[in-house]
Amino acid sequence: MNIALVDDSAADRNSLKLYLHVYLKKHRITAELEEFTCAEEYLEAAQHRTFDVVFLDIYMKQKTGMDVARELFAAGSRTKLIFLSSSTDFLRQSYSVRAVYYLVKPIVPEEFEQAMQFLELQPDYAVPFLEIVQENVPRSIPTEKILYIDVQGHTTVIHTETECISLAVSFGKLTASLEADERFLPCIRGILVNMQHIQDMDGNLFRLSNGETLPINIRNKKKIGELWRTYLYDQMAKED
């Protein structure tokens, strides 16, 4: 999930970020937050990537937040919009661009909580985080970053996009919580792959987004292939 914060006040952006971090962590929702200091910066970025939610200040130099909202509305954008303003001058106009909520600055916790409830955000995945303890320090690993988990000797290794984490814990215990998440598929004994990162099925191998390959259980190859293709079709249907 991508969330944009568009406000020319650094103090107001920082305040909003704190509220968002607390809310997202509490509700186990993973999101990328991106800040913009003016409407023009946001509109340029929105041409190249999709934002699911935008918090939009109304009073900004040059283009106002209402100008941006009208452009999004005219383009048929599905981005959910929450206005930010120090006054209620544009409250009635916000309905015409189908804003989800109108937050008046300074933001108070109760109003922010209600605005987030109106967004009706849902966790992206059944298991957004994998909770581990590494060198006696608890960590929450975003499951979307996990490529696969395998067994190496007496350790279980989590392979992510940026690191490999070796843990002295059994494979079954570490991966038990991921059984409830449709993305994770046991492709062979001792390897659990995140289907988000499978690029292709090449014979008896899965080819991953980082170029690595993982073996597929030959005996269950047909069933494993069907499960992967079903996952792909489901993801395509969700995007449509």
N, C-alpha and C positions, 0 to 999 in steps of 0.2 A: 504494500500500500504506500502510495506517495502523497505526502501532505505538504502543501505550500503555505508559507507564512509571508504575506505581503504587507509590509508596514514600514514607513520611513523612520519610525522611532525605534532605535536599538533597544531602549529600555522596555518598550512594550513588547517587542519580539522576544526578549529574554524572559519576561514574565509569562508570556504565553507558552514558551517552550517548557518552562518548569511545570506548568499545569498539564501540558500534553504528556510529558515524560511520566509523570505520576499516574495519569489516567491510563495510558497505554500499558504500562507495566502492571497495574492493578488488574486490568482486564485481559492481560496476556495477548495483546495485539502488537504485531510487529509492523513498524512503519519507518519510512525514510522521511525525515523532515528537511525541507530546503527553504532557505530564507531569501527574500527579495526586498530590496530597499525602495523599489518603485514599481509602478504598474507596467512600465515598458519592459523592465527586466523579466517580469513574470510572463508577459505575453510572448516574448521571444523564446523563453524556455518551453512554454506550452506548445510551441510549434513542433518541438522535437521529442517531447515525452508527455505522457498522460499523468495528470494529477487527479487523484480520487477525491481529495478534499482541498479547498483553499480557504484560508482565513484572510479576509480582505479588508484592509483599512479603507475607509471612505475618503477621508481628507488627506490627499497626497498632492504633490506638485504635478503640474501638467495634467496627465490623465488621473481622474479620480477612481476610487473603487467602484462607484456606480457605472462609470464609463466601461470599465473592464467587465463588469457583470452583464451589461447590455450586449457587449460583443460576444461573450460566452453563450448567452441565451440565444442570440441571433444565429450562432453557428451550430446550435443544437447540442452543445456540450453537456456531458453527463456528470461533470464535476460538481460535487456538492459544495455549496457556498455558505459560508458564515461571515456576516459583516462585522466589522469592528469600528466603533465610532465613539467619540466623546460626547455626542448628542444624539437625540432621536429624530433629527430633522429628516432623515431619509427612511425612516421606519416604514411608512406606507408604500414608498416606492420599491422597497425591498421585496414586497409581495409580487410585483410585476415581473421580477426576474427569478422568481421561485427560490429565493434564499431560504435555507433551512432554519437559520436563526439570526438574530440581530443582537450582538453583545455590546453593551455600553461600557466604555472605559471609565474608571478603572475596573477591571474584571474582578468579580467576586466569585469565590469557589462554588456557591450554590448555582449561580447563573451559568458558569462554565459547565458544571456537571449536567445541567438540564440541556444545554446546547449539544453536548456530546451524546446524550440519550436520543435527541432528535435525529442525530446522524445515523443512528441504528447501525453502528459499526459492529462487525462480527470478526472473531479471530479468523485469520486467513487459513489456518490449518487446525486440525484436531489436536495436534501437539505442537504448539508454536516454539517451545523451548525444550531442550534436553538438559535436565538438571544433573550436574556432576560435581564431584569433589576432586580437585587436582592439587596435589601437594598440600592437603589440609585446607585448601581455600575453595569455598563453594563457587561454582560458575553456572551461568545459564547460557547454553549454546543455542543460537537460533537454528532451528531444524532446517530451514530453507538453505542454510549455508553448508549443511552436511552433504558430502558427495556419497560416501558410503562408510560403513563400519565393518571391520574385519578382525579376525583373531590372528595374532602373530606370537607364536610361542605361548608364554604364560600371561600375555597381556592382550587387552582389547584396544584397538586403535580407531579413533574417530578421525576420518579424513575430511577436512573442510576445504573451502576454497583458498584458505590462506595458511593453514597449519595442520599438523598431524598431532593428535593428543593421545598419548599412551597411558592407559589406566590399568591398575592391578585389580580388575574386577571382571567377573565372568561375562562372557558375551550375552548369555541369556538374561542376566540381571540388568545389564546396561540397556539392552534393546527392548525390554519388556513393555515399557510405556509406549514405544513406537508401533506396537501391534495395532493400536487404535487409529493410526494415521494411514490413509490410503496410499500415500506417496511411497511408502517404504515396502520394498519387495525383497524377500530372500531369494537370491538368484542361484545360490549354491550353499552348501553347509558352511557356516562360519562367515558368510558375507551378506550384509543387508545393504541394498542400494537404494538411494533416493531417486525415484523415477523422474523427478524434475530435471536431473542432470544427465539423463540418458539421451544421447544424440542419435544413436542408431543401434540396430541389432544386426550383427555381422556374423552369420553362422552360429557358432557356439559362444559368441562373445557379445557383451554389451560395450559399446564405445561411449565414453563419457565426454562431457563438455570440455574437460581439461586435457583430453587426448588419451587418458588412461583407458585400459580395457579390463573388463571383469569377466571371469568364466561363468557360463550358464550350465546348470545341472542338465546333462544330456538326457537323462531319463524323463525329466519333467520339462523339457525344452518347450514343447507345444503349449502346455498350460501356462508357463511363465511368459511366453510370447503373447498369449491371449490376454493375460492380465495387464501387460505393458500396453498393448494396443487399446484395450478398453480404457485405461487411464488416459491415453492420448486423446481418444474420442471425447471423453468426458470433459477434458480441459478445453478442447476446441468448442464444445457446446456451451461451456460457461462463458467463453470469450464472445460468442455470438449473442 
